[in-house]
Amino acid sequence: MEYLENEHAFEELQETRANDVNEIVEPNKCEPALGMLFDNHEEMFAFYKAYGKQEGFPVKVRSTKKGTDGIVKYATFACGRSGKSESKSANALKPKPNVKNGCDAKIGGCLNEDGKWVLRTLNLQHNHGLSPDKARYFPCNHRISASAKKRIEMNDCAGIKIAQNFNSIVVGAGGYENVPFLEKNCRNFVDKTRRLQLEEGDAMALLKYFQKKQAECNEFFFSIDLDEEDRLKNVFWADSRSRAAYKYFGDVITFDTTYLTNKYDMPFAPFVAVNHHGQSILLGCGLISREDTETFTWLFEAWLSCMSDSSPLGIITD
């Protein structure tokens, strides 16, 4: 058997069928019992998640095992407070909260010969208190439907602030208790989907300008990052003077996205060095849709590609 600690991959799979599975297993005051049958392991997990929401504890995928054919054959689902971890706070007087306390509550199942999933292991005892009234705040119970995503994105494009965006959904649902996600989830979704908010025609004008500059000088470099729907997310460019200057003055560069704003309210990301006269010189720059690891990774890879994969000795940033 192939062993997989695969909680994130499993949850991505579950996201694709979240609507269907959640429809199947709404809380029905039913406790897990040995021998219960399910059509698949996603349905078993959804049942345990619904039970956890009913009783008041978070759940997670502890482990899954696949056979040589790549099909999941065994799975264990546990209380979200299982396991042990240490606080990573640098200040010993202010440790970060830690929800893991070694709780051993769990269920486990396997695929039988009939193609059904049967519940084989069971432990319903928790070593902590349960909070049914707070279950909606557990991350495992947060889900944004396709219609809500569309509405959030449309409101964001219209310039509506996140708080007002979320409140409009709450009002439409008839109260916070009827919304299966929090304002933080709404904010995270907007950050994830936000792209360069260019005005109509600006993206095409930008591309045409870059193509014109490259036709005039083949040393002009540009890179464009698109999302899944071919919408513009990030751009980077550097001219021939910047590329040539880097060969002489690229030992140490500075990089900062916080000092400049523009009418599009997008971070401007310049790469800057100092020449032999003590003057600042530009080694390339970009416009980015958000400031996160994925975006900065793309930007630095584009810049290194522009500079023939020659890394500087040092980078100064805030």
DAMO-V451779 format. One record per residue. N is the residue number from 1. RES is the residue in one letter. SS is DSSP state (~ for helix, > for strand, _ for the rest). D_LAST is the distance of its C-alpha to the last C-alpha in whole Angstrom. Layout:
BEGIN
N|RES|SS|D_LAST / N|RES|SS|D_LAST
END
This chain:
BEGIN
1|M|_|48 / 2|E|>|44 / 3|Y|>|42 / 4|L|>|39 / 5|E|_|36 / 6|N|_|35 / 7|E|~|34 / 8|H|~|32 / 9|A|~|34 / 10|F|~|37 / 11|E|~|35 / 12|E|~|34 / 13|L|~|38 / 14|Q|~|39 / 15|E|~|37 / 16|T|~|39 / 17|R|_|42 / 18|A|~|41 / 19|N|~|43 / 20|D|~|46 / 21|V|~|46 / 22|N|~|45 / 23|E|~|48 / 24|I|~|50 / 25|V|_|49 / 26|E|_|48 / 27|P|_|49 / 28|N|_|53 / 29|K|_|53 / 30|C|_|54 / 31|E|_|53 / 32|P|_|52 / 33|A|_|55 / 34|L|_|56 / 35|G|_|58 / 36|M|_|56 / 37|L|>|56 / 38|F|>|53 / 39|D|_|53 / 40|N|_|49 / 41|H|~|46 / 42|E|~|44 / 43|E|~|47 / 44|M|~|47 / 45|F|~|44 / 46|A|~|44 / 47|F|~|47 / 48|Y|~|45 / 49|K|~|42 / 50|A|~|45 / 51|Y|~|47 / 52|G|~|43 / 53|K|~|43 / 54|Q|~|46 / 55|E|~|46 / 56|G|_|43 / 57|F|_|40 / 58|P|_|38 / 59|V|>|38 / 60|K|>|37 / 61|V|>|38 / 62|R|>|38 / 63|S|>|40 / 64|T|>|42 / 65|K|>|44 / 66|K|>|45 / 67|G|_|49 / 68|T|_|49 / 69|D|_|50 / 70|G|_|46 / 71|I|_|47 / 72|V|>|46 / 73|K|>|49 / 74|Y|>|47 / 75|A|>|45 / 76|T|>|44 / 77|F|>|42 / 78|A|>|41 / 79|C|>|40 / 80|G|_|36 / 81|R|_|36 / 82|S|_|38 / 83|G|_|36 / 84|K|_|34 / 85|S|_|30 / 86|E|_|28 / 87|S|_|26 / 88|K|_|22 / 89|S|_|21 / 90|A|_|19 / 91|N|_|21 / 92|A|_|25 / 93|L|_|26 / 94|K|_|24 / 95|P|_|25 / 96|K|_|24 / 97|P|_|28 / 98|N|_|29 / 99|V|_|32 / 100|K|_|34 / 101|N|_|37 / 102|G|_|39 / 103|C|_|41 / 104|D|_|44 / 105|A|_|45 / 106|K|>|45 / 107|I|>|47 / 108|G|>|48 / 109|G|>|50 / 110|C|>|51 / 111|L|>|53 / 112|N|_|57 / 113|E|_|59 / 114|D|_|60 / 115|G|_|56 / 116|K|_|55 / 117|W|>|53 / 118|V|>|54 / 119|L|>|53 / 120|R|>|54 / 121|T|>|51 / 122|L|>|51 / 123|N|>|49 / 124|L|_|49 / 125|Q|_|49 / 126|H|_|45 / 127|N|_|44 / 128|H|_|42 / 129|G|_|43 / 130|L|_|43 / 131|S|_|42 / 132|P|~|44 / 133|D|~|43 / 134|K|~|39 / 135|A|~|39 / 136|R|~|38 / 137|Y|~|34 / 138|F|_|34 / 139|P|~|32 / 140|C|~|35 / 141|N|~|37 / 142|H|_|34 / 143|R|_|35 / 144|I|_|35 / 145|S|_|38 / 146|A|~|38 / 147|S|~|40 / 148|A|~|37 / 149|K|~|34 / 150|K|~|36 / 151|R|~|36 / 152|I|~|32 / 153|E|~|31 / 154|M|~|34 / 155|N|~|33 / 156|D|~|29 / 157|C|~|30 / 158|A|_|32 / 159|G|_|29 / 160|I|_|30 / 161|K|_|28 / 162|I|~|27 / 163|A|~|29 / 164|Q|~|32 / 165|N|~|32 / 166|F|~|33 / 167|N|~|35 / 168|S|~|37 / 169|I|~|38 / 170|V|~|38 / 171|V|~|41 / 172|G|~|42 / 173|A|~|43 / 174|G|_|44 / 175|G|_|42 / 176|Y|~|39 / 177|E|~|41 / 178|N|~|42 / 179|V|_|39 / 180|P|_|38 / 181|F|_|34 / 182|L|_|31 / 183|E|~|29 / 184|K|~|26 / 185|N|~|28 / 186|C|~|28 / 187|R|~|25 / 188|N|~|24 / 189|F|~|27 / 190|V|~|25 / 191|D|~|22 / 192|K|~|24 / 193|T|~|26 / 194|R|_|24 / 195|R|_|24 / 196|L|_|24 / 197|Q|_|26 / 198|L|_|27 / 199|E|_|31 / 200|E|_|34 / 201|G|_|34 / 202|D|~|31 / 203|A|~|30 / 204|M|~|33 / 205|A|~|33 / 206|L|~|29 / 207|L|~|31 / 208|K|~|34 / 209|Y|~|32 / 210|F|~|30 / 211|Q|~|33 / 212|K|~|35 / 213|K|~|32 / 214|Q|~|33 / 215|A|~|36 / 216|E|~|36 / 217|C|_|34 / 218|N|_|34 / 219|E|_|31 / 220|F|_|29 / 221|F|>|27 / 222|F|>|26 / 223|S|>|25 / 224|I|>|26 / 225|D|>|25 / 226|L|>|28 / 227|D|_|28 / 228|E|_|31 / 229|E|_|33 / 230|D|_|32 / 231|R|_|30 / 232|L|>|27 / 233|K|>|24 / 234|N|>|21 / 235|V|>|22 / 236|F|>|21 / 237|W|>|22 / 238|A|>|23 / 239|D|_|26 / 240|S|~|28 / 241|R|~|26 / 242|S|~|23 / 243|R|~|24 / 244|A|~|26 / 245|A|~|23 / 246|Y|~|21 / 247|K|~|24 / 248|Y|~|24 / 249|F|~|21 / 250|G|_|19 / 251|D|_|18 / 252|V|>|14 / 253|I|>|12 / 254|T|>|9 / 255|F|>|8 / 256|D|>|7 / 257|T|_|9 / 258|T|_|9 / 259|Y|_|11 / 260|L|_|14 / 261|T|_|17 / 262|N|_|20 / 263|K|_|23 / 264|Y|_|23 / 265|D|_|20 / 266|M|_|18 / 267|P|>|14 / 268|F|>|15 / 269|A|>|13 / 270|P|>|13 / 271|F|>|13 / 272|V|>|14 / 273|A|>|15 / 274|V|>|17 / 275|N|_|21 / 276|H|_|24 / 277|H|_|24 / 278|G|_|21 / 279|Q|_|20 / 280|S|>|17 / 281|I|>|19 / 282|L|>|18 / 283|L|>|18 / 284|G|>|18 / 285|C|>|17 / 286|G|>|17 / 287|L|>|18 / 288|I|>|17 / 289|S|_|19 / 290|R|_|17 / 291|E|_|13 / 292|D|_|15 / 293|T|~|15 / 294|E|~|18 / 295|T|~|17 / 296|F|~|14 / 297|T|~|17 / 298|W|~|19 / 299|L|~|17 / 300|F|~|16 / 301|E|~|20 / 302|A|~|21 / 303|W|~|19 / 304|L|~|20 / 305|S|~|24 / 306|C|~|24 / 307|M|_|23 / 308|S|_|26 / 309|D|_|24 / 310|S|_|22 / 311|S|_|19 / 312|P|_|17 / 313|L|_|17 / 314|G|>|13 / 315|I|>|10 / 316|I|>|7 / 317|T|_|4 / 318|D|_|0
END
